[in-house]
């Protein structure tokens, strides 16, 4: 069941020992309808950052707005649909947005640094390690990382346009205690408040499941590309990494200190405690599967009862082409996702040994009995993936 507290009166949340915070600000909160930067928002943001840093709290900012600002510079009234034009807008807007951030930060004696990433920086563990080290060096020297997707080159990222997810993926990378998504909405409601006058605000969510998703509406903002669905996805990723997450309106940026102190502002998604390991979190949320194995019902039932290794005998077919050590999905005959894991063999090798007993293939290049060892496998349960 979902545990929801509806907002009633003034209460303080139990947000103790917050030392490292990630903030994400959306395009519609940062750029106005005329595609100009909202300088008053930047000023409030940097003023809050100054106060928090002085208190020993480290801040990482994930920003949207580059493509929108690029549109303004090029005089485009509508969102471009051509990929090359989107990339051009991103290139122009990225330079402009850092210019604005640097100007605003200097007023408060702060220093910002830019980091552009894409999902490959989370998928390849060495690259993720280098990203973590860079961010750690910046934060320890009181530099505010300004993070954005590399929309100029990362074609798939422009299609997704999802900095909500990007910010949540950073939670385990830097060990953030709290993720705050600033947007043009107050938080989560049980129904669309723009359509229903009796919509009730949801103060606290301890579990995101299918019932929560049913309440989600569609964001039709002219500027932003996200929506409540991406924020719920981000909540799952962040809370499974033992980070709390809050969705609140960007008009509360000046109340950032109060939010971190626990004042009841926005919707709080409560962190899970030691539900999955960091390795499992990496495999589930940060790595795109390179292919898939289809297993028979016997292998599926064995996995549902206990995490066991995937053996060739239980494999019916192979989907996609991949190399050994790739992350792949494990699906049943009905197409349901059962698990993800690290394959000991390539797709072509598995094609040769699928359905066979170990005595029929072990030897020569086939030195491992398991296609996926149980230690490199994570079972996908409803409570960790919606």
URTA-V419250 format. One record per backbone hydrogen bond with DSSP energy under -1.0 kcal/mol. CO is the residue of the C=O (numbers start at 1). NH is the residue of the N-H. Records with the same first field share a line. If there is no record, write none. Layout:
BEGIN
CO=NH + NH
END
This chain:
BEGIN
3=206
5=203 + 204
13=15
19=58
20=177 + 178
21=60
22=180
23=62
24=182
25=64
26=30
27=31
30=38
32=35
36=32
37=39
38=42
39=43
40=44
41=45
42=46
43=47
44=48
45=49
46=50
47=51
48=52
49=53
50=54
52=57
53=56
58=21
60=23
61=147
62=25
65=69
66=70
67=71
68=72
69=73
70=74
71=76
82=86
83=87
84=88
85=89
86=90
87=91
88=92
89=93
90=94
91=95
92=96
93=97
94=98
95=99
96=100
97=101
98=102
99=103
100=104
101=105
102=106
105=108 + 110
106=109
111=144
113=146
115=148
117=150
118=121
119=122 + 123
120=124
124=128
125=129
126=130
127=131
128=132
129=133
130=134
131=135
132=136
133=137
134=138
135=139
136=140
138=143
139=142
144=113
145=61
146=115
147=63
148=117
149=151
150=153 + 154
153=155
154=158
155=159
156=160
157=161
162=166
163=167
164=168
165=169
166=170
170=174
171=176
177=244
178=22
179=246
180=24
181=248
182=26
183=250
188=202
192=195 + 196
196=199
200=190
203=268
204=5
205=270
209=213
210=214
212=215
213=216
227=231
228=232
229=233
230=234
231=235
232=236
233=237
234=238
235=239
236=240
238=243
239=242 + 272
244=179
245=269
246=181
247=267
248=183
249=252
250=253
252=255
253=256
255=259
256=260
257=261
258=263
259=262
262=13
263=265
267=247
268=205
269=245
277=281
278=282
279=283
280=284
281=285
282=286
291=329
292=319
293=331
294=316 + 317
296=300
297=301
298=302
299=303
300=304
301=305
302=306
310=371 + 372
311=314
312=315 + 355
314=296
317=294
319=292
322=347
323=326
326=343
327=290
328=341
329=293
330=338 + 339
331=295
332=335
336=332
338=380
339=330
340=378
341=328
343=325
346=350
347=351
350=354
353=356
357=360
358=361 + 362
363=366
365=367
366=363
371=344
372=310
373=376
374=377
376=342
378=340
381=384
END
